[in-house]
Amino acid sequence: MARELPIGVLISGSGTNLQAIIDAIEAKRLDAVIRVVISNREDAFGLVRAKKHNLPTEVLDHKKFPSREAYDQALVDILRRRQVELVILAGFMRLLSPVLVGAYSNRIMNIHPALLPSFPGLHVQKKAVEHGVRFSGCTVHFVNEGCDEGPIIIQAVVPVFPDDTEESLAARILQEEHRIYPRAVQLYSEGRLRVAGRVVQVEGLAKDDSQVLTNPPLKG
Ligand code: GAR
């Protein structure tokens, strides 16, 4: 049997990416075990999802801590106590301090709803629609001390249409998030990711150069 990678998932909200990871584990597409789900908000729906699958949960309210560093140290303490090897940020809406990033160097992943390095930060689906880009998508990356700027692991591209709203684009991107995040974690679990500077090498990568996308299409 493949080794099960011990992961901790950090959330702030709905937790659909957490759900995609749970589903991938249950479908045996992902060799991992969720040791803990931590939310900074007690009303995060992701906690309900976790409990439904009998996963351990913790609420760590950032408002009860004097500083970002003190909060992150409390996170590190929980993650270490649960013997977590890889930390998964799944809609965790907080900037991380060096306390957490240093403790889990190249062992924290984040998913971002844009094609980084375009559109880092918040409200990025709205910014993509307003900018008039023809493609957007999502990015799974390792977390470093910058905001949304760590080494990129996998990206998925979606078209942006003239009648898109922030909501319709976000929904199209979210579907792809649910496909690429479990895949990124599985690549890590298989030991196939090597970080060299800001580039992630994926061992045994299949190259497919048939997918050139044009939007609007060249014909029609
Ligand atoms: C996702 O779209 C994720 O990419 C985004 O928050 C949403 C969480 O949804 N994350 C960020 O914007 C991080 N900067 P979920 O709670 O349903 O997984």
Residues whose N, C-alpha, C, O or C-beta is under 5 A from the ligand:
A	BS01	GAR	G13 S14 G15 T16 N17 L18 A90 G91 I111 H112 P113 G121
